Amino acid sequence: MKKLLLAGLFLSLFGRIQCEPQPDMKQISADELVDEIHHNVNLWVINVLGRRLHCDCHIPGSINVPLRVLYRVLQRWDKDQPIVVYCALDECDASELAYEMLIENGFTDVRAYEGGIREWYRNGLPTDGPCSYEYLKSCPCKDGGKPQELEELAGEC
């Protein structure tokens, strides 16, 4: 059963590539997020990737709540809490899934940073961690798809 759940999670995270985000999804750009981090002390910036990816490279001050555990913990949170979710890169839909989960559970102030940590890193913005994974620097994709390292780490998300 656990393998079946992990397989389903893998497919939901990396099995579909969406070039366009949900039309009603509220997004935030990197520049807007930098400004928001500096001016909104109540903002939660949530990295929804697995622990290994988060520890390797994340936005300073962001918290790690992997997508697979988000539903269990969101029940305890204030529904009006300002939240920005992000994942690895624009091809990864984990932040979109997290956004949808939060909205469906009544959260009112949620946005998604769809560029992910790869865009953040490539823009030269501050990061924590060694930022050693190759997908941050280039796109070692198989057949034009997702970066291979992300496919290998998908079970951790």
N, CA, C and O of each residue as an XYZ file, in Angstrom:
628
protein
N       0.827     -1.199      0.000
C       0.000      0.000      0.000
C       0.871      1.264      0.000
O       0.578      2.235     -0.698
N       1.950      1.230      0.799
C       2.838      2.395      0.873
C       3.478      2.670     -0.487
O       3.611      3.825     -0.891
N       3.878      1.594     -1.200
C       4.479      1.774     -2.521
C       3.469      2.374     -3.493
O       3.825      3.197     -4.336
N       2.216      1.963     -3.374
C       1.165      2.495     -4.237
C       0.957      3.982     -3.974
O       0.794      4.760     -4.914
N       0.962      4.385     -2.700
C       0.820      5.795     -2.364
C       1.992      6.615     -2.878
O       1.807      7.714     -3.401
N       3.206      6.076     -2.727
C       4.380      6.783     -3.236
C       4.339      6.899     -4.756
O       4.708      7.933     -5.313
N       3.894      5.848     -5.421
C       3.779      5.904     -6.885
C       2.755      6.960     -7.294
O       2.981      7.708     -8.245
N       1.637      7.025     -6.583
C       0.623      8.039     -6.874
C       1.149      9.440     -6.629
O       0.864     10.357     -7.399
N       1.914      9.609     -5.563
C       2.496     10.916     -5.266
C       3.498     11.305     -6.340
O       3.543     12.459     -6.766
N       4.310     10.332     -6.781
C       5.277     10.617     -7.841
C       4.559     11.099     -9.093
O       4.954     12.096     -9.696
N       3.516     10.398     -9.478
C       2.779     10.793    -10.683
C       2.137     12.157    -10.515
O       2.119     12.952    -11.455
N       1.613     12.439     -9.337
C       0.972     13.737     -9.142
C       1.990     14.862     -9.132
O       1.686     15.973     -9.567
N       3.208     14.591     -8.638
C       4.226     15.635     -8.590
C       4.926     15.812     -9.930
O       5.137     16.938    -10.381
N       5.285     14.704    -10.565
C       6.137     14.802    -11.734
C       5.536     14.171    -12.975
O       6.163     14.194    -14.034
N       4.362     13.619    -12.879
C       3.759     12.934    -14.011
C       3.069     13.861    -14.977
O       2.799     13.473    -16.114
N       2.780     15.054    -14.566
C       2.127     15.989    -15.470
C       2.926     17.289    -15.492
O       3.305     17.824    -14.450
N       3.163     17.763    -16.660
C       3.864     19.032    -16.801
C       2.847     20.025    -17.296
O       2.204     19.814    -18.324
N       2.707     21.090    -16.574
C       1.763     22.122    -16.970
C       2.540     23.363    -17.345
O       3.248     23.946    -16.524
N       2.400     23.756    -18.588
C       3.080     24.966    -19.031
C       2.400     26.195    -18.466
O       3.054     27.208    -18.217
N       1.125     26.121    -18.265
C       0.358     27.253    -17.756
C      -0.181     26.909    -16.371
O      -0.734     25.825    -16.186
N      -0.037     27.794    -15.401
C      -0.627     27.544    -14.078
C      -2.140     27.666    -14.142
O      -2.694     28.157    -15.126
N      -2.798     27.218    -13.090
C      -4.241     27.369    -12.995
C      -4.591     28.840    -13.204
O      -3.929     29.704    -12.629
N      -5.609     29.154    -14.006
C      -5.910     30.552    -14.288
C      -6.285     31.365    -13.049
O      -6.064     32.575    -13.020
N      -6.841     30.727    -12.040
C      -7.247     31.464    -10.847
C      -6.214     31.386     -9.717
O      -6.456     31.881     -8.616
N      -5.074     30.769     -9.990
C      -4.052     30.647     -8.964
C      -3.336     31.987     -8.793
O      -2.876     32.584     -9.767
N      -3.246     32.448     -7.554
C      -2.537     33.695     -7.258
C      -1.054     33.390     -7.204
O      -0.610     32.530     -6.444
N      -0.292     34.107     -8.019
C       1.150     33.901     -8.078
C       1.886     35.128     -7.572
O       1.337     36.227     -7.486
N       3.139     34.901     -7.244
C       4.013     35.976     -6.811
C       5.335     35.812     -7.547
O       5.826     34.694     -7.697
N       5.911     36.908     -8.004
C       7.195     36.853     -8.698
C       8.330     36.869     -7.672
O       8.112     37.115     -6.486
N       9.540     36.604     -8.153
C      10.701     36.628     -7.270
C      10.880     38.012     -6.651
O      11.108     38.126     -5.447
N      10.777     39.065     -7.466
C      10.942     40.431     -6.937
C       9.870     40.766     -5.906
O      10.159     41.377     -4.877
N       8.638     40.365     -6.185
C       7.553     40.615     -5.231
C       7.775     39.843     -3.939
O       7.491     40.348     -2.852
N       8.284     38.615     -4.056
C       8.529     37.806     -2.867
C       9.649     38.405     -2.014
O       9.549     38.420     -0.787
N      10.703     38.894     -2.648
C      11.784     39.560     -1.905
C      11.195     40.713     -1.096
O      11.469     40.847      0.097
N      10.392     41.537     -1.745
C       9.766     42.679     -1.074
C       8.851     42.220      0.063
O       8.875     42.785      1.156
N       8.061     41.206     -0.202
C       7.120     40.689      0.804
C       7.860     40.128      2.025
O       7.440     40.342      3.162
N       8.954     39.416      1.783
C       9.745     38.858      2.888
C      10.273     39.976      3.778
O      10.294     39.840      5.002
N      10.695     41.072      3.173
C      11.254     42.184      3.951
C      10.199     43.018      4.660
O      10.511     43.676      5.653
N       8.971     43.010      4.185
C       7.953     43.899      4.750
C       6.821     43.202      5.506
O       6.042     43.868      6.188
N       6.716     41.899      5.402
C       5.626     41.187      6.063
C       6.204     40.137      7.009
O       6.501     39.017      6.596
N       6.361     40.502      8.268
C       6.957     39.587      9.246
C       6.066     38.380      9.533
O       6.538     37.384     10.081
N       4.799     38.455      9.176
C       3.879     37.345      9.412
C       3.854     36.326      8.280
O       3.215     35.281      8.406
N       4.537     36.611      7.181
C       4.513     35.739      6.012
C       5.223     34.418      6.290
O       6.320     34.390      6.848
N       4.574     33.325      5.890
C       5.211     32.018      5.914
C       5.585     31.680      4.484
O       4.721     31.645      3.608
N       6.852     31.432      4.240
C       7.320     30.958      2.939
C       7.601     29.472      3.121
O       8.471     29.082      3.899
N       6.848     28.646      2.388
C       6.895     27.205      2.607
C       7.455     26.487      1.383
O       6.920     26.586      0.278
N       8.544     25.762      1.614
C       9.144     24.903      0.606
C       8.463     23.544      0.735
O       8.558     22.901      1.781
N       7.775     23.101     -0.322
C       6.997     21.865     -0.247
C       7.750     20.658     -0.793
O       7.149     19.613     -1.043
N       9.060     20.796     -0.978
C       9.885     19.688     -1.435
C      10.278     18.791     -0.265
O      10.063     19.129      0.899
N      10.857     17.647     -0.600
C      11.353     16.743      0.427
C      12.534     17.344      1.170
O      13.142     18.316      0.720
N      12.844     16.759      2.297
C      13.876     17.296      3.188
C      15.240     17.437      2.508
O      15.921     18.445      2.696
N      15.643     16.442      1.725
C      16.967     16.491      1.104
C      17.074     17.673      0.136
O      18.084     18.377      0.128
N      16.050     17.890     -0.669
C      16.064     19.023     -1.599
C      16.017     20.352     -0.840
O      16.707     21.303     -1.207
N      15.207     20.418      0.212
C      15.133     21.636      1.012
C      16.482     21.947      1.661
O      16.951     23.084      1.619
N      17.099     20.933      2.260
C      18.382     21.152      2.938
C      19.472     21.565      1.958
O      20.389     22.301      2.323
N      19.379     21.103      0.728
C      20.397     21.455     -0.257
C      20.319     22.928     -0.630
O      21.352     23.589     -0.745
N      19.116     23.453     -0.821
C      19.005     24.837     -1.267
C      17.585     25.340     -1.011
O      16.614     24.770     -1.508
N      17.480     26.401     -0.240
C      16.163     26.972      0.031
C      16.259     28.465      0.296
O      17.332     28.997      0.580
N      15.122     29.124      0.198
C      15.032     30.546      0.480
C      15.242     30.738      1.986
O      14.578     30.082      2.789
N      16.161     31.633      2.376
C      16.396     31.845      3.811
C      15.098     32.180      4.550
O      14.302     33.011      4.113
N      14.921     31.509      5.673
C      13.732     31.735      6.488
C      12.538     30.895      6.079
O      11.537     30.859      6.793
N      12.626     30.218      4.941
C      11.492     29.373      4.537
C      11.461     28.129      5.415
O      12.479     27.683      5.944
N      10.270     27.592      5.548
C      10.112     26.376      6.338
C       9.821     25.217      5.394
O       9.242     25.401      4.323
N      10.224     24.041      5.799
C      10.044     22.855      4.973
C       8.837     22.069      5.459
O       8.831     21.515      6.558
N       7.823     22.034      4.617
C       6.644     21.201      4.860
C       6.426     20.418      3.574
O       5.732     20.891      2.674
N       7.018     19.209      3.473
C       6.868     18.436      2.246
C       5.398     18.236      1.889
O       4.541     18.088      2.759
N       5.138     18.236      0.606
C       3.772     18.101      0.124
C       3.067     16.898      0.742
O       1.875     16.963      1.045
N       3.793     15.811      0.928
C       3.169     14.582      1.443
C       2.672     14.723      2.887
O       1.843     13.928      3.331
N       3.172     15.731      3.629
C       2.712     15.915      5.009
C       1.878     17.181      5.192
O       1.349     17.429      6.276
N       1.762     17.969      4.144
C       1.066     19.246      4.266
C      -0.352     19.092      4.812
O      -0.750     19.836      5.708
N      -1.110     18.148      4.289
C      -2.497     18.000      4.719
C      -2.602     17.712      6.218
O      -3.515     18.200      6.884
N      -1.672     16.925      6.741
C      -1.715     16.586      8.173
C      -1.477     17.794      9.062
O      -2.054     17.877     10.146
N      -0.638     18.737      8.631
C      -0.304     19.857      9.500
C      -1.168     21.091      9.266
O      -1.341     21.898     10.180
N      -1.706     21.252      8.076
C      -2.460     22.480      7.784
C      -3.725     22.610      8.627
O      -4.251     23.713      8.779
N      -4.211     21.527      9.163
C      -5.418     21.562      9.981
C      -5.234     22.402     11.245
O      -6.206     22.889     11.821
N      -3.982     22.568     11.670
C      -3.685     23.315     12.901
C      -3.378     24.786     12.657
O      -3.184     25.540     13.610
N      -3.330     25.199     11.418
C      -2.920     26.558     11.089
C      -4.102     27.513     10.999
O      -5.233     27.106     10.734
N      -3.818     28.785     11.225
C      -4.795     29.862     11.063
C      -5.097     30.008      9.570
O      -4.178     30.161      8.765
N      -6.353     29.964      9.204
C      -6.768     30.019      7.797
C      -6.467     31.374      7.140
O      -6.465     31.474      5.913
N      -6.214     32.416      7.943
C      -5.890     33.735      7.399
C      -4.385     33.994      7.345
O      -3.959     35.093      6.990
N      -3.586     33.000      7.689
C      -2.129     33.127      7.675
C      -1.654     33.415      6.248
O      -1.994     32.669      5.329
N      -0.866     34.496      6.042
C      -0.301     34.726      4.705
C       0.772     33.677      4.394
O       1.718     33.494      5.160
N       0.607     32.997      3.260
C       1.484     31.884      2.901
C       1.896     32.005      1.436
O       1.080     32.320      0.570
N       3.174     31.749      1.178
C       3.685     31.571     -0.180
C       4.290     30.177     -0.230
O       5.121     29.829      0.609
N       3.879     29.379     -1.205
C       4.435     28.036     -1.381
C       5.338     28.031     -2.607
O       5.085     28.733     -3.586
N       6.404     27.223     -2.536
C       7.288     27.077     -3.692
C       7.888     25.682     -3.703
O       7.904     24.979     -2.692
N       8.383     25.300     -4.881
C       9.027     23.995     -5.014
C      10.348     24.169     -5.758
O      11.057     25.148     -5.528
N      10.687     23.239     -6.641
C      11.999     23.241     -7.276
C      12.107     24.195     -8.467
O      13.038     24.997     -8.545
N      11.161     24.106     -9.383
C      11.250     24.857    -10.622
C       9.880     24.929    -11.272
O       8.938     24.278    -10.820
N       9.770     25.707    -12.316
C       8.462     25.927    -12.918
C       7.852     24.662    -13.512
O       6.630     24.593    -13.649
N       8.649     23.663    -13.869
C       8.098     22.422    -14.402
C       7.540     21.505    -13.307
O       6.783     20.580    -13.602
N       7.906     21.755    -12.067
C       7.434     20.959    -10.927
C       6.103     21.536    -10.467
O       5.996     22.742    -10.245
N       5.098     20.699    -10.323
C       3.794     21.239     -9.937
C       3.469     21.034     -8.460
O       2.305     21.121     -8.068
N       4.481     20.763     -7.635
C       4.237     20.566     -6.206
C       3.689     21.829     -5.553
O       2.813     21.745     -4.692
N       4.192     23.001     -5.950
C       3.678     24.237     -5.348
C       2.237     24.486     -5.774
O       1.434     24.990     -4.988
N       1.909     24.137     -7.007
C       0.526     24.280     -7.459
C      -0.401     23.346     -6.680
O      -1.499     23.741     -6.287
N       0.038     22.121     -6.462
C      -0.765     21.172     -5.683
C      -0.919     21.648     -4.240
O      -1.997     21.522     -3.659
N       0.145     22.192     -3.661
C       0.077     22.724     -2.296
C      -0.871     23.907     -2.246
O      -1.677     24.017     -1.322
N      -0.784     24.794     -3.228
C      -1.686     25.947     -3.309
C      -3.139     25.474     -3.333
O      -3.972     25.955     -2.565
N      -3.429     24.533     -4.218
C      -4.798     24.015     -4.338
C      -5.272     23.388     -3.035
O      -6.420     23.578     -2.634
N      -4.390     22.638     -2.369
C      -4.752     22.000     -1.104
C      -5.101     23.037     -0.043
O      -6.082     22.881      0.684
N      -4.310     24.080      0.045
C      -4.561     25.124      1.036
C      -5.864     25.860      0.736
O      -6.668     26.088      1.640
N      -6.076     26.229     -0.507
C      -7.308     26.925     -0.888
C      -8.528     26.049     -0.619
O      -9.525     26.517     -0.070
N      -8.444     24.782     -1.005
C      -9.567     23.855     -0.786
C      -9.864     23.653      0.696
O     -10.969     23.250      1.058
N      -8.886     23.929      1.552
C      -9.082     23.784      2.999
C      -9.359     25.110      3.683
O      -9.226     25.223      4.902
N      -9.744     26.118      2.905
C     -10.240     27.362      3.469
C      -9.227     28.452      3.728
O      -9.564     29.461      4.347
N      -7.986     28.284      3.271
C      -6.989     29.331      3.473
C      -7.283     30.490      2.533
O      -7.647     30.282      1.376
N      -7.124     31.711      3.034
C      -7.578     32.886      2.297
C      -6.462     33.741      1.713
O      -6.727     34.583      0.856
N      -5.213     33.548      2.156
C      -4.113     34.415      1.714
C      -2.942     33.545      1.268
O      -1.909     33.485      1.935
N      -3.116     32.876      0.134
C      -2.119     31.940     -0.372
C      -1.679     32.379     -1.760
O      -2.497     32.763     -2.597
N      -0.378     32.316     -1.987
C       0.169     32.571     -3.317
C       1.227     31.524     -3.614
O       1.781     30.910     -2.703
N       1.498     31.328     -4.882
C       2.511     30.360     -5.307
C       3.643     31.092     -6.016
O       3.411     31.926     -6.892
N       4.857     30.768     -5.625
C       6.032     31.244     -6.349
C       6.431     30.118     -7.293
O       7.129     29.180     -6.908
N       5.978     30.228     -8.527
C       6.120     29.149     -9.493
C       7.519     29.004    -10.080
O       7.839     27.951    -10.630
N       8.352     30.021     -9.982
C       9.712     29.899    -10.505
C      10.552     28.917     -9.710
O      11.510     28.342    -10.226
N      10.186     28.732     -8.456
C      10.875     27.775     -7.595
C      12.286     28.193     -7.225
O      12.765     29.265     -7.595
N      12.929     27.310     -6.484
C      14.264     27.615     -5.979
C      15.275     27.732     -7.118
O      16.278     28.432     -6.977
N      15.026     27.053     -8.250
C      15.963     27.183     -9.370
C      15.987     28.618     -9.897
O      17.063     29.181    -10.097
N      14.824     29.210    -10.122
C      14.778     30.591    -10.598
C      15.392     31.525     -9.559
O      16.158     32.425     -9.903
N      15.053     31.310     -8.287
C      15.568     32.130     -7.190
C      17.099     32.104     -7.195
O      17.750     33.146     -7.137
N      17.656     30.896     -7.265
C      19.107     30.697     -7.269
C      19.736     31.345     -8.497
O      20.742     32.046     -8.387
N      19.148     31.113     -9.657
C      19.696     31.668    -10.904
C      19.611     33.196    -10.947
O      20.399     33.835    -11.643
N      18.682     33.778    -10.224
C      18.581     35.239    -10.149
C      19.583     35.837     -9.164
O      19.643     37.056     -9.003
N      20.365     34.989     -8.506
C      21.381     35.474     -7.576
C      20.810     35.938     -6.250
O      21.459     36.690     -5.524
N      19.614     35.501     -5.929
C      18.992     35.883     -4.661
C      19.555     35.017     -3.538
O      20.063     33.926     -3.800
N      19.475     35.482     -2.297
C      20.087     34.745     -1.187
C      19.472     33.351     -1.000
O      18.260     33.167     -1.117
N      20.332     32.388     -0.709
C      19.896     31.021     -0.448
C      20.618     30.483      0.776
O      21.673     30.983      1.167
N      20.037     29.466      1.367
C      20.695     28.713      2.426
C      20.946     27.311      1.902
O      20.143     26.772      1.140
N      22.053     26.726      2.308
C      22.423     25.383      1.874
C      23.499     25.439      0.806
O      23.786     26.504      0.260
N      24.099     24.284      0.507
C      25.188     24.249     -0.469
C      24.741     24.449     -1.920
O      25.564     24.787     -2.771
N      23.480     24.250     -2.209
C      22.947     24.405     -3.578
C      23.783     23.609     -4.569
O      24.294     24.149     -5.550
N      23.911     22.317     -4.295
C      24.801     21.466     -5.075
C      24.114     20.690     -6.192
O      24.799     20.159     -7.066
N      22.802     20.606     -6.193
C      22.134     19.823     -7.229
C      22.245     20.508     -8.582
O      22.073     21.721     -8.700
N      22.534     19.711     -9.589
C      22.783     20.222    -10.938
C      21.567     20.933    -11.538
O      21.739     21.858    -12.332
N      20.339     20.524    -11.179
C      19.153     21.146    -11.783
C      19.093     22.647    -11.497
O      18.439     23.389    -12.230
N      19.762     23.097    -10.448
C      19.780     24.521    -10.120
C      20.587     25.313    -11.142
O      20.284     26.472    -11.424
N      21.602     24.684    -11.684
C      22.539     25.383    -12.562
C      22.238     25.192    -14.037
O      22.457     26.102    -14.836
N      21.741     24.024    -14.404
C      21.424     23.731    -15.796
C      20.218     22.807    -15.808
O      19.610     22.562    -14.766
N      19.880     22.309    -16.950
C      18.735     21.403    -17.038
C      19.172     20.092    -17.671
O      19.040     19.910    -18.881
N      19.699     19.168    -16.850
C      20.096     17.862    -17.387
C      18.860     16.976    -17.577
O      18.680     15.980    -16.875
N      18.033     17.350    -18.519
C      16.760     16.658    -18.712
C      16.907     15.489    -19.665
O      17.711     15.522    -20.596
N      16.126     14.468    -19.419
C      16.044     13.345    -20.335
C      14.912     13.642    -21.310
O      13.784     13.898    -20.889
N      15.198     13.611    -22.590
C      14.165     13.768    -23.621
C      13.324     15.023    -23.425
O      12.127     15.006    -23.711
N      13.920     16.106    -22.946
C      13.186     17.356    -22.787
C      12.229     17.361    -21.609
O      11.416     18.278    -21.491
N      12.299     16.373    -20.738
C      11.383     16.296    -19.599
C      11.966     16.925    -18.356
O      12.712     17.901    -18.434
N      11.628     16.366    -17.207
C      12.105     16.885    -15.931
C      13.578     16.550    -15.738
O      14.067     15.556    -16.275
N      14.283     17.373    -14.976
C      15.668     17.031    -14.654
C      15.727     15.661    -13.990
O      14.919     15.347    -13.116
N      16.692     14.852    -14.417
C      16.789     13.477    -13.944
C      16.920     13.400    -12.429
O      16.311     12.525    -11.813
N      17.702     14.297    -11.802
C      17.859     14.214    -10.346
C      16.538     14.417     -9.638
O      16.306     13.812     -8.591
N      15.670     15.247    -10.176
C      14.371     15.450     -9.527
C      13.510     14.213     -9.652
O      12.756     13.884     -8.736
N      13.612     13.519    -10.785
C      12.865     12.271    -10.926
C      13.352     11.259     -9.911
O      12.552     10.523     -9.334
N      14.666     11.213     -9.685
C      15.237     10.259     -8.731
C      14.858     10.590     -7.293
O      14.773      9.696     -6.452
N      14.629     11.881     -7.004
C      14.309     12.305     -5.646
C      12.800     12.479     -5.426
O      12.380     12.882     -4.342
N      11.999     12.186     -6.421
C      10.565     12.462     -6.354
C       9.892     11.786     -5.169
O       8.935     12.328     -4.614
N      10.363     10.639     -4.780
C       9.754      9.932     -3.655
C       9.877     10.672     -2.338
O       9.165     10.365     -1.383
N      10.778     11.647     -2.278
C      10.988     12.398     -1.049
C      10.019     13.564     -0.907
O       9.857     14.106      0.186
N       9.386     13.947     -1.983
C       8.512     15.137     -1.938
C       7.214     14.836     -1.245
O       6.364     15.717     -1.117
